[in-house]
């Protein structure tokens, strides 16, 4: 990572190593370099990742490689992510890649037909993933499907987490009591309580007028609860679209008496 762009050929070679751990770590370091240097050759690296993915058999390495494609945000990355979104035999891979198409696309709105097609996937989790992305683009979908999914038993982790995400993205105030009952229940599985709490926070944020949301998130950095501070920083402030966000974070860090210095500093560093 300290070698800069000059180490890229060695890392590309590492993608073909016989060790899955080396292939996985080579992929991870390439991702870090893409965050640090603007002149990384995204198309070239995406093509190399795509080439190696076609024969990758280790599941963890495959997921790391698929995840890395979103960082290159180029035509090759989008094309390959669409391939794994639709053709991979694993519903978990298809779900994950569906989300990443929106992250890799220059303008996710241009891919709206793709997400509509994904709503027809045989996997409920993939359908909900597509509904979530469409909701973020202003087409609210999946609310009824998400509520039905939450009644399924036994619980499927992928389906349930996607359903909670859809409810959070829809932002309907009427869902707050339902979500609150889940995250406060001692009888619920811990992972469902966490997912319900995240969705609850998103719905709460949706009730705040858009012009006041940056103020709301900055104030959340002083919440006595560390998870609440981290939610504000890592779910929103690090990539918040308001152009005043970085200036507000810097101002926060310059002031005395705050609780969320660590979260604000990390959020600001990720924005650079």
Secondary structure, DSSP 8 states (H G I E B T S, - for coil): -TTGGGGHHHHHHHTT-S-HHHHHHHHHHHHHHHHH-TT--HHHHHHHHHHHHTT---HHHHHHHHHHHHHH-SHHHHHHHHHHHHH-S-HHHHHHHHHHHHHHSSSGGGGHHHHHHHTT-S-HHHHHHHHHHHHHTT----HHHHHHHHT-SS--HHHHHHHHHHHHHHT-GGGHHHHHHHHH-SSS-HHHHHHHHHHHHHHHHHTS-GGGHHHHHHHHTT-SSHHHHHIIIIIIGGG---TTHHHHHHHHHHSSS-S-HHHHHHHHHHH-
